[in-house]
Amino acid sequence: MRLSGRRIVISGASKGLGKALAQRFAREGAKLALCARHSTVLEAVAKELQEIGTDVVWKACDIGDPAQVAKFVTSVLNKFDSVDVLVNNASAVAPLKPVVDYETDEWEDVIRTNVNGLFYLTRGFLPSMIERKSGMIINVSSSVGRTIRAQWGAYAVTKYGMEGFTQLLAEELRPYNVHVNSVNPGAMATAMRKVVHPEEDQTILRKPEMLTDLFVYLASNDGLGISGQQFDASTYIAQPKEKP
């Protein structure tokens, strides 16, 4: 098992890619700390993993709320002392529309989760990684965070911000052997994608569980020394035996 004993935090772990990563990491032997907004669904995921012997700590948490993030971080560090990998997966999105049509609350909700939440969660776990001089942060990005497309609005803005945050952290944390990379999973059959493409036939899309290979690679010893890079999970899945 490639992640045996690794302590891994995943945000947005109740569904979609976050749930798929939790299940895959568990099969690879990891210990998991999971958070998501919806307690009932997250609890079901955690119990499923516990039933197969995975060491799991979980907590309902709106990552856009710094007080809730602080409580989650404390509960994780009380359980695991430190963490080896942080996967910033949680994200909010709005229906496609021109910027001029955005309501203020709608815009701010996406910014609050995707930018502020990214900062709160990362800041919470960084001190323990810096102290140990070891760690990997994987930020789940998007193709619209690299090549802009009209009407993706706040989501595109936040994913561009995530890419910049990835580069900033990679430089700042280089002396501490903490590596930071971004991964674009590509189009997936998820409820979140339905928000922006309600008419799309999702049966033609990859399922999230098909896109986990690259995350395992980066979270394992294979990822040591890789930092400040942009990856595409759909490209890696085509040739999983090659290094990205």
Summary of the structure (lengths in Angstrom):
residues: 244
radius of gyration: 16.8
end to end distance: 19.9
largest distance: 50.2
contacts: 835
relative contact order: 0.14
helix: 52%
strand: 16%
